[in-house]
Amino acid sequence: MDAHKKVTPSVIWSIVGTAGVACSGVLVETSMNVTFPTLMKVFNQSLNNVQWITTAYLLAVTLTIVLAAYLQRSFKFKSLIIAAGTASVIGGVICMVSTTLPIMLLGRIIQGIGTGIAMPLLFSIIMLEVPRAKQGSFVGTAGMIIALAPSLGPTYGGICLSALNWRFNFIFTLPVTIVFCIIAACFMSDNEAHRDHFNFSEYLLIVLALIALTLAVNNLSSGLANPLVWGGLLVTAAALFSFFKLAKQEGKAHIINIGVLKNTSFNLGLLIYTFLQFIQISLTFVIPNLAQLGLKTSALTSGMLLLLGSLLSAFFGPVMGRLLDSQGFKKLFLIGSCLAMAGILLYIIFAQKLSIALIVIFHVMFMTGFSMMYNNSMTIGLQQLEVMHIADGNALFNMLQQYSGSIGTAAMSVIIAIAGSPYQGQSKQVVMGSQAAFIVLFVFTLLIFACVLSLIKRDKQGLVKN
């Protein structure tokens, strides 16, 4: 594609509309985290059960994103965005009127399907319609919106809960979703679509693996002897082994072309992106619940704790994308990974003495480092692939992004339950459990740093496309 080719207004508006649909879904994703203490009383459920409102949603998003490459090859983009908007609205209405946890979970799953269609579609439009020289800026801006939404979610949820009630989390996003869906559908350009063979066996194996792993992680608090834990891990391993065996067979249509995983530079970008999402979504669960249950703040205050870091990340997103286009990734990734490590390490050190001010400062530090790497790692990763494989790479990025968030929420819930002693009272239990959660998240920042060093080494060897 000509590097100097201009991006047409119709492409820009289709990106705006699709981003709006995806953003609306992701916003509610974490806005519900602030409402968990309230919903525990409303539905008479434990925190471990209520957190399925987020986990089930993210799992539905993930299992839909798995189909992204197949859907984008088989259907017109306009049809896909209409389907995404419709599912988001129907799911939102069900959640809005729900009176029990199962009804709420049904609505969240339907919403997850809508977001799972819209999110990979957004980045596919950018990678296919925007010149390579401008992709960093566009992915940075679009990624900023997607990254901003889960961080702003707790603030949005806290405001709704304090001023009105939890149902308005869904009420306010419904008209927004409808408007953006109409914009995207009106400006979406036609793409070539040919109905591929749907490899049901591969999809079923992915579904089994992801659901089994989620159940295993969610029940770790009861020990490895629990059949849901060891059985879930066995099913996950068997399903993944079978999937990769099927996916390597030639001459057949596959759900995802796993051949893209042979590219080490792509894999490193994918890992950095996935680990960053795991940490970010985990923080949107740990911090609001630590603030409410541990520090005894209000829902509004707990939601506002993440606002400053989120706004700075939103501002830095497009800036970092432009810096990637003009200067490359090495300095951005090195500085970003060091800031991310420092932010989480400070949470560990001050876990027993955290104040509102310290929580905000440490979150700002992490989110600054996050903004330097998050969207740019996706851009770098996808730029390693041929155009024909962009949809497959995009599907993997978005699938692992959402699933890492799902596992992050479930894992943090389990860690807080295991590490904290119930005999010391709920407040002390949550504080101790949160400190253990921060230690786990710090390990992931170390893994990110290792991936950054590896990517820089490959770049020096001329193995990274820029």
N, C-alpha and C positions, 0 to 999 in steps of 0.2 A: 504494500500500500504506500502511496506517495506520502512522504513525511511532511510535505507542506500542504497537503490537502486539507481544506477547511471542514470542520464538523458542521453539518447542516442543522438548522433550527429543529427540523423534525426528529433528528437523532437526539438532540439535546432534550427535547420535550419528552421523547419516549423514555430516556434515561431518568428524567425527573419524575415522571409518573410511576415508573417501575420501582424506583428508589422509595417513593412515598408509600407504596403498598407494602414493600418489605419493611420499611421503617416502622410503620404502624403496628405491624405484627411483633417486631422485635421490642418495641417500646413496652408493650404489655407483658412481654416475656419476663422482664425483671421488675416491673412495677408491682407485680403480685407478691414479690418477696417481702415487701414492707407490710403487706396485709396478713402474712402468715400468723402472727400472734392473734390477730382478730379472727381469722378464719378457723383457727384451732378451737375457739370458743363457739363460733357460729355453727360449725359442722361437728363439734364435739370429737375432734380428731387430734392425734399427736403431731408434733412437728415433722416427724419422719413420714407420716402419711400425707400431710398437707403439702410437703415439698414436691409431691408428684404433680402438682399443678404446673410447676415449671419443668420437671423432669419429663413428664409425659408429652408436654408440648414440644420440647426440644427433640425428643425421640421421634415424634411424628414429623418434625421438620427434617431431621436427618434421613429418615426412611423415604421421604419424598425426594430429597435432594439426590439420593442414590439414583433415582430415575431421570435426573436432569438431562444427561446426554441423550438418552433414548427419547425423552419428550421433545427436546429441541430439534432432534433430527426428524421426528415423526409428525409434529404439529406446527402450524403457523404460530409465530410469536404472539400475534394478536389474540388468538384463541387461548393461549397459555395465560396471558395476563388477565383476561376476562375470567378464566377459571380460578386463578389465584385470588382475585378480588372477591368473587362470589363465595368461595370457601371461607375467606377471612371474615366476611360480613355474617354469614350463616353461623359460623362458630362463635363470633362475638355476641350475637343475639342469644344463643343458647347459654353462654356463660353469664350474660347479663341477668337472665331470669332464673338461673339455677338456684335450687334450694338444698341440694345435697352434693357431697363431694363427687360421686359418680357422674352426675349430670354435668358438673363443672368440668370434669376430666374429658367427657365427650366433646364439649364445646372447644376445649383447648386442643384436642387432637385434630378437630376439623380446621381450627385456625392454623395449626402447625402445617397442615397440608398446603394451605394458601401461601404461607410464608416460604415453605419449601419449594414452591414453584417459582415465586417471584425473585428470590434472592440470587440463585445462580443465573437466572435469565438476565438480571441487571448487569452482571459482570461479563456475560457472553456478548451482550449488545456492545459494551465498551471495547472488548478485545477484538470484535469483528468489524465494528463500524468506525472506531476512532483510530487515527494514524498512530503508528508505534511511538513516534517522538512525543506524543501528547498523552499516551496511555497512563503514565505515572500520575499526572495531574488529575485525570478523570477518575482513575481507580482510587486515588487519594481522597478526592471529594466524595465519591460514592461510598467508599469504605469508611470515611469519616461519619457519614450519616448512619451507616449500619453499626459502627462502633459506638457512636454517640447515644443511640437509642437505648441499649441495655444499661449504660451508665446513668442516663437521665431517668430511666425507669423508676428507681427507688424514690427520686425526688417527686416525679409525677404521681406515683402511687401514694406517697405521703401526703401530698396536697389534696388529692381526691379523698383520701380516708379522713383527713382532719376536717376539711371543709364540708364534705358531703358524706359519701360512704363508698365502700369498695366497688360497688356495681358501676360507678361512674368511670372507673378505669376502662371499661368497655364502651360505655355510652359515648364518651367523647371521641374515641378513635373510629367509630363506625362511619360518620359522615366524611371524615378525612380519608379513609380507605376508599370510599365510593368515588370521591372527587378525583383522587390520584389515579384510580383504575380507569376512569373515563378519559383522563388526559393521556395516559399511556396507550389505551386502545385507539384513540383518535389519530395519534401520530406514529404508531408502530409501523415500520416498513414491512413489506412482505418478504418472507424468506423461502428458500426452497425447502419443501417438506416431502419426505417419502416415508411411508409407514414401514418401519423396520420390524423384523421378527422380535417379539418380546421373549427374552430368556427368563422364563418364570422360575426355573430351578435355581439360577444364580441369585435372583432377587430374594427368593425364599431363604436361601442360606445366609444372605446378608441380614435379613430381618431376624432370623433365629439368633445369629451371633450377637447383634446389637442389643436385642431385648434380653437375652440370657446374661450378657455382661452387666447390663444395667441392674437386673434383679440381683445378681451376685454382689455387686458393689453396695446396693441399697440394703442388703441384709448382713453385711459384714459385722455389724455390731453384735450379732448373736453368735459369732464365731465360725470358724471354718467347718465345724461339724454339721452346720445347718445344710440340709440337702439343697436348698436354693443357692447356697454359696458354692459348694464344691461341684454340685450338678450343673450350675450355671456356667462355671469356668470350663468344665468338660465340654458342654454343648458349644460354648463359644469357640474353643480350640478346634473341635471337630468340624464345626460349620465353616470356619475360616479356612481350614486345610482343604476341605471339599470345594469351597468357592474358588480358591486360587488354582486348584487342579483343573476345574472346569474352565476357568477364565484363560488358561494357557492353551486350550485346544484351538487349533487353527481352522479356518473355514466356517466359523459360526459367528452369529451376531452376539455380542456381549453387552451386559448392562453397562460396564465400564471397561475401557481398554487399559488393563493394568500394565501394558507395555510402557506407559509414561513413567512408571516407578523405576525403570532401568536408568533414568536420568538422575544422577546423584545431586546435581545442583537444584533440580526441581524438588527432590525429596527434602533437602535442607530448608528450602523456603517453606515447604509444606509443614515441616516440624516446628519451625519458629512461629509460624502463624497459628498452628494448633495449640502449642503450649501457651502462647500469649492469651488466646481466647479462654483457655482453661483457667488461667490465673484471674483474668478480668471478671468472668462470670462468677467464679468462686468468691471474689471480693464483694460482688454485689449481693451475695447471699450472706457471707460471714459478717460484714460490717453492719448492715442494718439490724440484723438479729443480735449481734454483740451490743450494739447501742441500746436497743430496746430492752432486751432481756438481761444484759449484763450491766450496762451503765444506767438503765432506767430512764432513757430519754423518750420523748414522744415519737410517734410514727413520722410526723412531719420533720422533726429534727434529724432522725435517723436517715430519712430519705435525702435531706439536704447535704449530708456529709460528703456525698459523692459528686455534688453539683460542680464545684470549682474545678476539680480534676477533669471532669467530663467536658466542661466548656473549653478548657485549655486544650484538651485532646482534639476537640472539634476544630478549634482554630488552627492547631498545628497540622492537622491531617493533610489539607491541600498544600500547605507550605512544604511539608516533608516530601510530598509527591513531586513538587517542582524541583526540590533539591536533588531528588533521585534522578530526575531527567537530566539535570545539568551537571551534577558532580559525582554520581554513582552512589553505591550503597555502603562502602566500607566504613567511613567515619560515622555515618548515621547509625549503623548497626552496632558499632563498638560503644559509642556514647550511650545509645539507647539501652543496650543490654546492661551496662554498668549502673545506669539510673534505676532500671527495673530491679536489679539485685539489691541496691542500696535501700530502695523504698520498702521492699518486703523484709529485709534484714532488720530495719528499724522497728517494724511492727513486732517482730519477735522480741527484740531487746526491751521494748517498752510495753509489752502486752499486758503486764500486771498494773501498769500505771498510765494507761491510755486516757487521754482527755479528748474532747471534741476537736480542739486545735491541732493536737498531734495527729489524730486520724486524718484530718484534712490535708495537713502538710505531707504526710507520708504517701497519701493517695495521689496528690499532685505530682510528687516525685516519680511514682510508678507510671502514672498516665502519660507523663512527658516522654519517658523512655519508650512506653508502649506506642505512642504516636509516631516515633521515629522508625519503628520497625514493622508495625502491624500491616498496614496496607501495602507498604513497600515490599514486604516479603512475598505477598501474593503477586505483585507485579513482576518481581524478579523471577519467581517460580514459573509463572505462566509464560514468560518471555523465553524460557528454555525450550518450549515445545513448538512443534510445527502447527500451522494454523488448523489443520485437520484434527489435531488432538486437543485443541483449546477447550472444547466442551467437556472432554473427559477429565482434564486437569482441573477445570473450573468446578466440576462436580465433586472431585475429591477434596478440594479446598473448602468448599461450602459444607460438604457432608461432615468432615472432621471438625470444622469450626463449630457446627451446631452440636455434634455428638460430644465434643470435649466439654461444651457448656452443660450438657445434660449430665455427664459423668461427674463434672465438677460440683454441681449442686448436690447430687446424691452423695458424693464422697465427703464433702464438707459436713453434711448433716451427720453422717456416720462418725467422722473423726471427732466432732464436737460431743457426740453422745458417748463415745468410747473414752476419750481423754479426760473428760470432766467427771469428777466424782459427785454423784447425786446426793451424797450425805452432807455435802458442804452447802447445799442450797442451790437453787437454779441459777442465781446470779454468778456465783463463784464457778459453778460447773461450766457455764457458757464462756466465761473469761479464760479458764484453763483449756477448754476445748478449742477456743479460737486461737490460742497461742500455738497449740499443736497443729492447727490448720495452717497457720502462717509458716511454720517450719516446713511442712510438705510443699507449700507454694514456693518457698525459697529454693528447694531442690529443683523445681521446674525452671527457675531463673538461671540456675547453674547449667542446666541442659541447654537452655537458649543460648547462653554465652558460648558453650562448646560448639553449637551449630554455627554460630556467627564466625568463630575462628576457623572452622572447617570451610565455610563458604568463602572467606577471604583468601585462604590458602589456595582453593581451587581457582579463584579469580586471578591470582598471581601466576598460575600455571596456564592461563588462557582458556579455562574450561567453563567460564560463565559468560553467557551472552548478555550484553548490556544495550 
